[in-house]
Amino acid sequence: RKDMIRVVRNEAEGGRIAVRNIRRDAIHDVKDLMKEKMIGEDDEHRAEDEIQVITDKYIAEIDALLADKESELMEI
């Protein structure tokens, strides 16, 4: 059981890393749009805030799934 929990935690961390990588790429794309003068500073800040909110939402969802799976694995 402990080994399975270790595997589940590793998979959850992989999911969190993937979400953060997507956030990094999205913010990079927004900054590129800003450099090309396709959006203004207000739009840039609004987009970054929205990206962060979405990132936080999915990381919280991963953490909740991890907690559920850990408790499920520890049941007898």
Long-range contacts (C-beta under 8 A, 24 or more apart in sequence): 1-73, 1-74, 4-73, 5-70, 5-73, 5-74, 8-66, 8-69, 8-70, 8-73, 9-66, 9-70, 12-62, 12-63, 12-65, 12-66, 15-62, 16-59, 16-62, 19-55, 19-58, 19-59, 19-62, 20-55, 20-59, 22-55, 23-51, 23-52, 23-54, 23-55, 26-51, 27-51
